[in-house]
Every structure is written in C-alpha cells, then in structure tokens.
C-alpha cells in the first residue's frame, strides 16, 4: 500500500489533502503531522512514499528544512516531496527546487493541482 505523510499546521489543509485523495479514488495510508519536527520523526520511522508539506510552520524545522534533511539522508532520499506554500515568489520556488522537492504548489491550490503534482513526482498513477 502506498503511504503519504501530510504535514501542515492547519488541520483544514490536512483534511483537504486527505479528501482530495479519497475523492480521486486513491487508496493510500494517510499519516498526518502538524509540524516538520514531528514529520521528520514519522518519515524516519514509517518511510512514506510521498510527503506533502507546508513550507512555513511553527517549530524548529520548516518544510524546506524537512525536505532538505530527507534528501540529504541516503535512507530517505527516495521519498518524494511536494511543497505547498502561500509564498509564490521566485526565491521560494528556487529554494524548493534546491531543497530537492519534486513539486511546489502555491496556496490556495485546486484539488486537481495536487493530484497533478502527485502524478508528477510519481506518487500516484
């Protein structure tokens, strides 16, 4: 079974992502975290196939840090990462690519944008 980790400090965004997957007919094990610190622990322990993470969150780590740390670790480098953020300027988009994200979505995003991003990173067919 495919496993996805959804990371956002807003429960509504996590719920939107979960419902998007359900409505699109994907049967994935969904794990949720409210911050990148917890997400890193979950990613190391559970090895999700894909992580959809907000960029700006409270805590020591943000979504960019999470992505960078996962991509720098040979054990987790293969996990696909989709970043989501309210920031759409070129600096953030470039930072996301440098961190190793496979896709970057700007909030607010349409549910089909998420599905296309997951398809682009090979998380769903």
N, CA, C and O atoms as a GROMACS GRO file, in nm:
protein
  500
    1UNK      N    1   0.085  -0.119   0.000
    1UNK     CA    2   0.000   0.000   0.000
    1UNK      C    3   0.088   0.124   0.000
    1UNK      O    4   0.191   0.127   0.068
    2UNK      N    5   0.050   0.223  -0.074
    2UNK     CA    6   0.122   0.349  -0.076
    2UNK      C    7   0.092   0.425   0.053
    2UNK      O    8  -0.018   0.418   0.108
    3UNK      N    9   0.193   0.498   0.098
    3UNK     CA   10   0.180   0.573   0.223
    3UNK      C   11   0.215   0.719   0.196
    3UNK      O   12   0.318   0.748   0.134
    4UNK      N   13   0.131   0.810   0.243
    4UNK     CA   14   0.155   0.953   0.228
    4UNK      C   15   0.156   1.019   0.365
    4UNK      O   16   0.075   0.986   0.452
    5UNK      N   17   0.249   1.111   0.383
    5UNK     CA   18   0.256   1.191   0.504
    5UNK      C   19   0.218   1.334   0.468
    5UNK      O   20   0.282   1.396   0.384
    6UNK      N   21   0.114   1.384   0.532
    6UNK     CA   22   0.065   1.520   0.509
    6UNK      C   23   0.109   1.605   0.628
    6UNK      O   24   0.079   1.573   0.743
    7UNK      N   25   0.179   1.715   0.598
    7UNK     CA   26   0.234   1.799   0.705
    7UNK      C   27   0.187   1.943   0.686
    7UNK      O   28   0.222   2.010   0.589
    8UNK      N   29   0.107   1.989   0.780
    8UNK     CA   30   0.061   2.128   0.777
    8UNK      C   31   0.011   2.161   0.916
    8UNK      O   32  -0.049   2.077   0.983
    9UNK      N   33   0.036   2.284   0.961
    9UNK     CA   34  -0.009   2.323   1.094
    9UNK      C   35  -0.158   2.355   1.097
    9UNK      O   36  -0.213   2.377   1.205
   10UNK      N   37  -0.222   2.359   0.981
   10UNK     CA   38  -0.367   2.382   0.974
   10UNK      C   39  -0.438   2.251   0.943
   10UNK      O   40  -0.418   2.191   0.838
   11UNK      N   41  -0.522   2.208   1.037
   11UNK     CA   42  -0.595   2.082   1.020
   11UNK      C   43  -0.682   2.084   0.896
   11UNK      O   44  -0.704   1.980   0.834
   12UNK      N   45  -0.734   2.202   0.858
   12UNK     CA   46  -0.822   2.211   0.741
   12UNK      C   47  -0.746   2.175   0.613
   12UNK      O   48  -0.802   2.111   0.524
   13UNK      N   49  -0.622   2.216   0.604
   13UNK     CA   50  -0.542   2.184   0.485
   13UNK      C   51  -0.513   2.034   0.482
   13UNK      O   52  -0.521   1.971   0.376
   14UNK      N   53  -0.479   1.977   0.596
   14UNK     CA   54  -0.456   1.832   0.600
   14UNK      C   55  -0.582   1.757   0.559
   14UNK      O   56  -0.575   1.659   0.485
   15UNK      N   57  -0.697   1.804   0.606
   15UNK     CA   58  -0.824   1.740   0.571
   15UNK      C   59  -0.853   1.756   0.421
   15UNK      O   60  -0.899   1.661   0.357
   16UNK      N   61  -0.827   1.873   0.364
   16UNK     CA   62  -0.847   1.896   0.221
   16UNK      C   63  -0.762   1.798   0.139
   16UNK      O   64  -0.810   1.741   0.041
   17UNK      N   65  -0.637   1.780   0.177
   17UNK     CA   66  -0.550   1.689   0.103
   17UNK      C   67  -0.600   1.546   0.115
   17UNK      O   68  -0.605   1.473   0.016
   18UNK      N   69  -0.638   1.506   0.236
   18UNK     CA   70  -0.691   1.370   0.258
   18UNK      C   71  -0.816   1.348   0.173
   18UNK      O   72  -0.828   1.245   0.106
   19UNK      N   73  -0.908   1.443   0.176
   19UNK     CA   74  -1.033   1.429   0.100
   19UNK      C   75  -1.008   1.430  -0.051
   19UNK      O   76  -1.078   1.362  -0.126
   20UNK      N   77  -0.911   1.506  -0.096
   20UNK     CA   78  -0.875   1.508  -0.238
   20UNK      C   79  -0.832   1.370  -0.282
   20UNK      O   80  -0.872   1.323  -0.389
   21UNK      N   81  -0.752   1.304  -0.202
   21UNK     CA   82  -0.707   1.169  -0.236
   21UNK      C   83  -0.824   1.070  -0.238
   21UNK      O   84  -0.834   0.988  -0.329
   22UNK      N   85  -0.911   1.080  -0.139
   22UNK     CA   86  -1.027   0.990  -0.132
   22UNK      C   87  -1.119   1.012  -0.252
   22UNK      O   88  -1.161   0.917  -0.317
   23UNK      N   89  -1.150   1.139  -0.280
   23UNK     CA   90  -1.241   1.170  -0.391
   23UNK      C   91  -1.183   1.132  -0.526
   23UNK      O   92  -1.257   1.102  -0.620
   24UNK      N   93  -1.051   1.134  -0.537
   24UNK     CA   94  -0.986   1.095  -0.663
   24UNK      C   95  -0.973   0.943  -0.675
   24UNK      O   96  -0.927   0.893  -0.777
   25UNK      N   97  -1.014   0.871  -0.572
   25UNK     CA   98  -1.013   0.726  -0.577
   25UNK      C   99  -0.882   0.660  -0.538
   25UNK      O  100  -0.862   0.542  -0.564
   26UNK      N  101  -0.793   0.735  -0.474
   26UNK     CA  102  -0.666   0.676  -0.433
   26UNK      C  103  -0.680   0.612  -0.296
   26UNK      O  104  -0.739   0.668  -0.204
   27UNK      N  105  -0.624   0.494  -0.286
   27UNK     CA  106  -0.628   0.420  -0.160
   27UNK      C  107  -0.488   0.419  -0.102
   27UNK      O  108  -0.407   0.331  -0.132
   28UNK      N  109  -0.460   0.519  -0.020
   28UNK     CA  110  -0.328   0.534   0.039
   28UNK      C  111  -0.344   0.537   0.190
   28UNK      O  112  -0.444   0.585   0.243
   29UNK      N  113  -0.244   0.487   0.258
   29UNK     CA  114  -0.239   0.505   0.402
   29UNK      C  115  -0.197   0.650   0.425
   29UNK      O  116  -0.092   0.693   0.377
   30UNK      N  117  -0.278   0.724   0.499
   30UNK     CA  118  -0.251   0.866   0.522
   30UNK      C  119  -0.206   0.886   0.666
   30UNK      O  120  -0.274   0.845   0.760
   31UNK      N  121  -0.092   0.951   0.679
   31UNK     CA  122  -0.037   0.987   0.810
   31UNK      C  123  -0.034   1.139   0.814
   31UNK      O  124  -0.007   1.203   0.712
   32UNK      N  125  -0.060   1.197   0.929
   32UNK     CA  126  -0.062   1.342   0.939
   32UNK      C  127   0.032   1.390   1.049
   32UNK      O  128   0.051   1.323   1.151
   33UNK      N  129   0.090   1.508   1.026
   33UNK     CA  130   0.171   1.574   1.127
   33UNK      C  131   0.141   1.723   1.119
   33UNK      O  132   0.117   1.778   1.012
   34UNK      N  133   0.143   1.789   1.236
   34UNK     CA  134   0.112   1.931   1.242
   34UNK      C  135   0.236   2.019   1.232
   34UNK      O  136   0.225   2.142   1.228
   35UNK      N  137   0.355   1.957   1.228
   35UNK     CA  138   0.477   2.036   1.214
   35UNK      C  139   0.588   1.949   1.155
   35UNK      O  140   0.578   1.826   1.152
   36UNK      N  141   0.692   2.015   1.108
   36UNK     CA  142   0.801   1.944   1.040
   36UNK      C  143   0.886   1.862   1.137
   36UNK      O  144   0.944   1.760   1.098
   37UNK      N  145   0.894   1.904   1.262
   37UNK     CA  146   0.971   1.829   1.361
   37UNK      C  147   0.912   1.689   1.378
   37UNK      O  148   0.984   1.590   1.374
   38UNK      N  149   0.780   1.682   1.398
   38UNK     CA  150   0.711   1.554   1.410
   38UNK      C  151   0.717   1.477   1.280
   38UNK      O  152   0.733   1.355   1.279
   39UNK      N  153   0.704   1.548   1.168
   39UNK     CA  154   0.708   1.483   1.037
   39UNK      C  155   0.841   1.413   1.013
   39UNK      O  156   0.844   1.303   0.958
   40UNK      N  157   0.950   1.474   1.054
   40UNK     CA  158   1.081   1.411   1.036
   40UNK      C  159   1.088   1.280   1.113
   40UNK      O  160   1.135   1.180   1.060
   41UNK      N  161   1.040   1.280   1.236
   41UNK     CA  162   1.038   1.157   1.316
   41UNK      C  163   0.953   1.050   1.248
   41UNK      O  164   0.994   0.935   1.239
   42UNK      N  165   0.834   1.089   1.199
   42UNK     CA  166   0.745   0.994   1.132
   42UNK      C  167   0.807   0.942   1.002
   42UNK      O  168   0.796   0.823   0.971
   43UNK      N  169   0.870   1.031   0.926
   43UNK     CA  170   0.932   0.990   0.800
   43UNK      C  171   1.043   0.889   0.823
   43UNK      O  172   1.056   0.791   0.749
   44UNK      N  173   1.123   0.912   0.926
   44UNK     CA  174   1.233   0.819   0.956
   44UNK      C  175   1.180   0.683   1.003
   44UNK      O  176   1.237   0.579   0.971
   45UNK      N  177   1.072   0.686   1.079
   45UNK     CA  178   1.017   0.562   1.135
   45UNK      C  179   0.930   0.486   1.035
   45UNK      O  180   0.935   0.363   1.031
   46UNK      N  181   0.850   0.557   0.955
   46UNK     CA  182   0.747   0.492   0.874
   46UNK      C  183   0.777   0.489   0.724
   46UNK      O  184   0.711   0.416   0.650
   47UNK      N  185   0.874   0.566   0.678
   47UNK     CA  186   0.916   0.569   0.538
   47UNK      C  187   0.798   0.584   0.440
   47UNK      O  188   0.770   0.492   0.363
   48UNK      N  189   0.730   0.698   0.444
   48UNK     CA  190   0.621   0.719   0.348
   48UNK      C  191   0.676   0.724   0.206
   48UNK      O  192   0.795   0.750   0.185
   49UNK      N  193   0.591   0.699   0.110
   49UNK     CA  194   0.630   0.707  -0.031
   49UNK      C  195   0.639   0.852  -0.077
   49UNK      O  196   0.720   0.888  -0.162
   50UNK      N  197   0.554   0.936  -0.018
   50UNK     CA  198   0.549   1.077  -0.056
   50UNK      C  199   0.512   1.160   0.067
   50UNK      O  200   0.439   1.116   0.155
   51UNK      N  201   0.566   1.282   0.070
   51UNK     CA  202   0.532   1.377   0.175
   51UNK      C  203   0.481   1.504   0.108
   51UNK      O  204   0.546   1.559   0.019
   52UNK      N  205   0.365   1.550   0.152
   52UNK     CA  206   0.312   1.679   0.110
   52UNK      C  207   0.324   1.768   0.232
   52UNK      O  208   0.260   1.744   0.334
   53UNK      N  209   0.406   1.872   0.221
   53UNK     CA  210   0.434   1.955   0.338
   53UNK      C  211   0.424   2.103   0.310
   53UNK      O  212   0.467   2.152   0.206
   54UNK      N  213   0.365   2.173   0.406
   54UNK     CA  214   0.365   2.318   0.403
   54UNK      C  215   0.509   2.364   0.423
   54UNK      O  216   0.590   2.293   0.482
   55UNK      N  217   0.540   2.483   0.374
   55UNK     CA  218   0.675   2.536   0.391
   55UNK      C  219   0.686   2.606   0.527
   55UNK      O  220   0.779   2.578   0.603
   56UNK      N  221   0.595   2.695   0.557
   56UNK     CA  222   0.606   2.774   0.680
   56UNK      C  223   0.517   2.716   0.789
   56UNK      O  224   0.394   2.713   0.777
   57UNK      N  225   0.584   2.670   0.896
   57UNK     CA  226   0.514   2.611   1.009
   57UNK      C  227   0.588   2.645   1.137
   57UNK      O  228   0.708   2.674   1.134
   58UNK      N  229   0.519   2.641   1.250
   58UNK     CA  230   0.588   2.663   1.376
   58UNK      C  231   0.678   2.545   1.410
   58UNK      O  232   0.659   2.434   1.359
   59UNK      N  233   0.775   2.570   1.494
   59UNK     CA  234   0.867   2.464   1.535
   59UNK      C  235   1.009   2.498   1.493
   59UNK      O  236   1.036   2.603   1.436
   60UNK      N  237   1.098   2.408   1.522
   60UNK     CA  238   1.239   2.429   1.490
   60UNK      C  239   1.261   2.420   1.339
   60UNK      O  240   1.334   2.500   1.281
   61UNK      N  241   1.198   2.322   1.277
   61UNK     CA  242   1.214   2.300   1.133
   61UNK      C  243   1.095   2.356   1.056
   61UNK      O  244   0.983   2.362   1.108
   62UNK      N  245   1.120   2.397   0.932
   62UNK     CA  246   1.009   2.429   0.842
   62UNK      C  247   1.008   2.325   0.731
   62UNK      O  248   1.089   2.232   0.731
   63UNK      N  249   0.916   2.339   0.636
   63UNK     CA  250   0.904   2.240   0.529
   63UNK      C  251   1.026   2.230   0.441
   63UNK      O  252   1.060   2.121   0.394
   64UNK      N  253   1.094   2.342   0.416
   64UNK     CA  254   1.218   2.339   0.337
   64UNK      C  255   1.326   2.260   0.410
   64UNK      O  256   1.396   2.178   0.350
   65UNK      N  257   1.338   2.285   0.541
   65UNK     CA  258   1.436   2.209   0.621
   65UNK      C  259   1.406   2.060   0.615
   65UNK      O  260   1.496   1.978   0.595
   66UNK      N  261   1.278   2.026   0.631
   66UNK     CA  262   1.237   1.886   0.626
   66UNK      C  263   1.276   1.823   0.494
   66UNK      O  264   1.336   1.715   0.491
   67UNK      N  265   1.245   1.890   0.385
   67UNK     CA  266   1.277   1.839   0.252
   67UNK      C  267   1.427   1.820   0.236
   67UNK      O  268   1.473   1.715   0.193
   68UNK      N  269   1.503   1.922   0.271
   68UNK     CA  270   1.648   1.918   0.259
   68UNK      C  271   1.708   1.804   0.341
   68UNK      O  272   1.795   1.731   0.292
   69UNK      N  273   1.663   1.788   0.464
   69UNK     CA  274   1.716   1.682   0.552
   69UNK      C  275   1.685   1.543   0.496
   69UNK      O  276   1.769   1.453   0.501
   70UNK      N  277   1.563   1.526   0.445
   70UNK     CA  278   1.526   1.397   0.387
   70UNK      C  279   1.609   1.366   0.264
   70UNK      O  280   1.656   1.253   0.246
   71UNK      N  281   1.628   1.465   0.179
   71UNK     CA  282   1.703   1.444   0.054
   71UNK      C  283   1.852   1.424   0.080
   71UNK      O  284   1.920   1.359   0.000
   72UNK      N  285   1.904   1.479   0.190
   72UNK     CA  286   2.046   1.463   0.224
   72UNK      C  287   2.077   1.329   0.288
   72UNK      O  288   2.194   1.290   0.297
   73UNK      N  289   1.975   1.258   0.334
   73UNK     CA  290   1.993   1.128   0.401
   73UNK      C  291   1.970   1.016   0.300
   73UNK      O  292   1.860   1.004   0.246
   74UNK      N  293   2.071   0.934   0.273
   74UNK     CA  294   2.053   0.825   0.176
   74UNK      C  295   1.937   0.731   0.209
   74UNK      O  296   1.879   0.670   0.119
   75UNK      N  297   1.902   0.720   0.335
   75UNK     CA  298   1.792   0.632   0.376
   75UNK      C  299   1.655   0.687   0.336
   75UNK      O  300   1.561   0.610   0.317
   76UNK      N  301   1.644   0.819   0.322
   76UNK     CA  302   1.515   0.881   0.293
   76UNK      C  303   1.516   0.963   0.164
   76UNK      O  304   1.415   1.024   0.129
   77UNK      N  305   1.626   0.963   0.094
   77UNK     CA  306   1.639   1.046  -0.026
   77UNK      C  307   1.537   1.010  -0.134
   77UNK      O  308   1.502   1.094  -0.217
   78UNK      N  309   1.489   0.887  -0.133
   78UNK     CA  310   1.393   0.842  -0.234
   78UNK      C  311   1.249   0.882  -0.207
   78UNK      O  312   1.163   0.858  -0.291
   79UNK      N  313   1.222   0.942  -0.092
   79UNK     CA  314   1.086   0.986  -0.061
   79UNK      C  315   1.055   1.110  -0.145
   79UNK      O  316   1.129   1.208  -0.140
   80UNK      N  317   0.948   1.106  -0.220
   80UNK     CA  318   0.906   1.222  -0.299
   80UNK      C  319   0.849   1.328  -0.207
   80UNK      O  320   0.778   1.297  -0.112
   81UNK      N  321   0.880   1.454  -0.237
   81UNK     CA  322   0.831   1.565  -0.154
   81UNK      C  323   0.761   1.668  -0.242
   81UNK      O  324   0.814   1.711  -0.344
   82UNK      N  325   0.640   1.705  -0.200
   82UNK     CA  326   0.565   1.813  -0.263
   82UNK      C  327   0.554   1.924  -0.158
   82UNK      O  328   0.499   1.902  -0.050
   83UNK      N  329   0.606   2.041  -0.191
   83UNK     CA  330   0.596   2.156  -0.102
   83UNK      C  331   0.472   2.237  -0.135
   83UNK      O  332   0.437   2.252  -0.252
   84UNK      N  333   0.404   2.288  -0.032
   84UNK     CA  334   0.292   2.379  -0.052
   84UNK      C  335   0.317   2.504   0.031
   84UNK      O  336   0.367   2.496   0.144
   85UNK      N  337   0.283   2.619  -0.024
   85UNK     CA  338   0.310   2.743   0.046
   85UNK      C  339   0.225   2.856  -0.007
   85UNK      O  340   0.179   2.853  -0.122
   86UNK      N  341   0.204   2.955   0.076
   86UNK     CA  342   0.141   3.078   0.032
   86UNK      C  343   0.239   3.169  -0.039
   86UNK      O  344   0.199   3.269  -0.100
   87UNK      N  345   0.367   3.137  -0.033
   87UNK     CA  346   0.472   3.216  -0.097
   87UNK      C  347   0.490   3.170  -0.241
   87UNK      O  348   0.514   3.052  -0.267
   88UNK      N  349   0.479   3.266  -0.334
   88UNK     CA  350   0.488   3.228  -0.475
   88UNK      C  351   0.603   3.298  -0.548
   88UNK      O  352   0.616   3.285  -0.669
   89UNK      N  353   0.686   3.372  -0.474
   89UNK     CA  354   0.792   3.443  -0.543
   89UNK      C  355   0.903   3.348  -0.588
   89UNK      O  356   0.917   3.237  -0.537
   90UNK      N  357   0.981   3.394  -0.684
   90UNK     CA  358   1.084   3.310  -0.746
   90UNK      C  359   1.185   3.257  -0.646
   90UNK      O  360   1.238   3.147  -0.662
   91UNK      N  361   1.213   3.335  -0.541
   91UNK     CA  362   1.309   3.292  -0.439
   91UNK      C  363   1.264   3.163  -0.371
   91UNK      O  364   1.343   3.071  -0.351
   92UNK      N  365   1.136   3.157  -0.334
   92UNK     CA  366   1.083   3.037  -0.269
   92UNK      C  367   1.077   2.918  -0.365
   92UNK      O  368   1.111   2.806  -0.327
   93UNK      N  369   1.035   2.943  -0.487
   93UNK     CA  370   1.029   2.836  -0.586
   93UNK      C  371   1.168   2.777  -0.610
   93UNK      O  372   1.184   2.655  -0.617
   94UNK      N  373   1.266   2.863  -0.622
   94UNK     CA  374   1.404   2.819  -0.642
   94UNK      C  375   1.455   2.742  -0.520
   94UNK      O  376   1.521   2.639  -0.534
   95UNK      N  377   1.426   2.792  -0.402
   95UNK     CA  378   1.468   2.724  -0.279
   95UNK      C  379   1.406   2.585  -0.269
   95UNK      O  380   1.470   2.492  -0.221
   96UNK      N  381   1.283   2.572  -0.315
   96UNK     CA  382   1.217   2.441  -0.314
   96UNK      C  383   1.288   2.343  -0.406
   96UNK      O  384   1.307   2.227  -0.370
   97UNK      N  385   1.326   2.388  -0.524
   97UNK     CA  386   1.400   2.302  -0.617
   97UNK      C  387   1.535   2.262  -0.559
   97UNK      O  388   1.576   2.147  -0.566
   98UNK      N  389   1.605   2.362  -0.501
   98UNK     CA  390   1.736   2.335  -0.442
   98UNK      C  391   1.725   2.237  -0.326
   98UNK      O  392   1.813   2.153  -0.308
   99UNK      N  393   1.618   2.247  -0.249
   99UNK     CA  394   1.597   2.156  -0.135
   99UNK      C  395   1.567   2.013  -0.181
   99UNK      O  396   1.580   1.918  -0.104
  100UNK      N  397   1.526   1.998  -0.308
  100UNK     CA  398   1.500   1.864  -0.362
  100UNK      C  399   1.354   1.829  -0.380
  100UNK      O  400   1.321   1.714  -0.408
  101UNK      N  401   1.266   1.927  -0.366
  101UNK     CA  402   1.123   1.900  -0.384
  101UNK      C  403   1.093   1.864  -0.529
  101UNK      O  404   1.151   1.920  -0.622
  102UNK      N  405   1.003   1.769  -0.547
  102UNK     CA  406   0.962   1.730  -0.681
  102UNK      C  407   0.856   1.821  -0.738
  102UNK      O  408   0.838   1.827  -0.860
  103UNK      N  409   0.785   1.892  -0.651
  103UNK     CA  410   0.680   1.984  -0.696
  103UNK      C  411   0.660   2.090  -0.588
  103UNK      O  412   0.692   2.069  -0.471
  104UNK      N  413   0.605   2.204  -0.630
  104UNK     CA  414   0.578   2.316  -0.540
  104UNK      C  415   0.442   2.372  -0.578
  104UNK      O  416   0.422   2.420  -0.690
  105UNK      N  417   0.348   2.368  -0.484
  105UNK     CA  418   0.214   2.421  -0.506
  105UNK      C  419   0.195   2.548  -0.425
  105UNK      O  420   0.238   2.556  -0.310
  106UNK      N  421   0.131   2.646  -0.485
  106UNK     CA  422   0.103   2.772  -0.417
  106UNK      C  423  -0.040   2.769  -0.366
  106UNK      O  424  -0.133   2.738  -0.440
  107UNK      N  425  -0.057   2.802  -0.237
  107UNK     CA  426  -0.190   2.813  -0.177
  107UNK      C  427  -0.254   2.942  -0.223
  107UNK      O  428  -0.184   3.042  -0.238
  108UNK      N  429  -0.383   2.946  -0.245
  108UNK     CA  430  -0.471   2.829  -0.245
  108UNK      C  431  -0.452   2.752  -0.376
  108UNK      O  432  -0.429   2.811  -0.481
  109UNK      N  433  -0.462   2.622  -0.367
  109UNK     CA  434  -0.448   2.538  -0.485
  109UNK      C  435  -0.576   2.458  -0.506
  109UNK      O  436  -0.651   2.433  -0.412
  110UNK      N  437  -0.598   2.420  -0.630
  110UNK     CA  438  -0.714   2.338  -0.663
  110UNK      C  439  -0.681   2.191  -0.634
  110UNK      O  440  -0.566   2.150  -0.646
  111UNK      N  441  -0.780   2.113  -0.597
  111UNK     CA  442  -0.755   1.970  -0.573
  111UNK      C  443  -0.686   1.901  -0.690
  111UNK      O  444  -0.599   1.816  -0.670
  112UNK      N  445  -0.724   1.937  -0.813
  112UNK     CA  446  -0.658   1.872  -0.929
  112UNK      C  447  -0.512   1.914  -0.942
  112UNK      O  448  -0.432   1.838  -0.995
  113UNK      N  449  -0.477   2.032  -0.894
  113UNK     CA  450  -0.336   2.072  -0.893
  113UNK      C  451  -0.256   1.978  -0.804
  113UNK      O  452  -0.144   1.940  -0.838
  114UNK      N  453  -0.314   1.940  -0.692
  114UNK     CA  454  -0.247   1.846  -0.602
  114UNK      C  455  -0.231   1.710  -0.668
  114UNK      O  456  -0.124   1.651  -0.663
  115UNK      N  457  -0.337   1.662  -0.731
  115UNK     CA  458  -0.330   1.532  -0.799
  115UNK      C  459  -0.223   1.535  -0.907
  115UNK      O  460  -0.145   1.441  -0.920
  116UNK      N  461  -0.218   1.644  -0.986
  116UNK     CA  462  -0.116   1.655  -1.091
  116UNK      C  463   0.024   1.658  -1.032
  116UNK      O  464   0.116   1.598  -1.087
  117UNK      N  465   0.042   1.728  -0.920
  117UNK     CA  466   0.173   1.732  -0.855
  117UNK      C  467   0.213   1.594  -0.805
  117UNK      O  468   0.328   1.554  -0.819
  118UNK      N  469   0.118   1.520  -0.748
  118UNK     CA  470   0.148   1.383  -0.703
  118UNK      C  471   0.180   1.291  -0.820
  118UNK      O  472   0.267   1.204  -0.810
  119UNK      N  473   0.111   1.311  -0.932
  119UNK     CA  474   0.143   1.235  -1.054
  119UNK      C  475   0.283   1.270  -1.102
  119UNK      O  476   0.360   1.182  -1.141
  120UNK      N  477   0.317   1.398  -1.101
  120UNK     CA  478   0.447   1.444  -1.149
  120UNK      C  479   0.562   1.382  -1.069
  120UNK      O  480   0.667   1.352  -1.126
  121UNK      N  481   0.543   1.363  -0.940
  121UNK     CA  482   0.650   1.305  -0.859
  121UNK      C  483   0.642   1.152  -0.853
  121UNK      O  484   0.721   1.088  -0.785
  122UNK      N  485   0.545   1.096  -0.925
  122UNK     CA  486   0.533   0.951  -0.932
  122UNK      C  487   0.466   0.887  -0.813
  122UNK      O  488   0.477   0.766  -0.794
  123UNK      N  489   0.396   0.967  -0.732
  123UNK     CA  490   0.332   0.913  -0.613
  123UNK      C  491   0.200   0.845  -0.642
  123UNK      O  492   0.160   0.754  -0.570
  124UNK      N  493   0.131   0.889  -0.747
  124UNK     CA  494   0.004   0.828  -0.788
  124UNK      C  495   0.008   0.812  -0.939
  124UNK      O  496   0.078   0.884  -1.009
  125UNK      N  497  -0.069   0.714  -0.986
  125UNK     CA  498  -0.073   0.690  -1.132
  125UNK      C  499  -0.202   0.738  -1.191
  125UNK      O  500  -0.224   0.727  -1.311
   0.00000   0.00000   0.00000
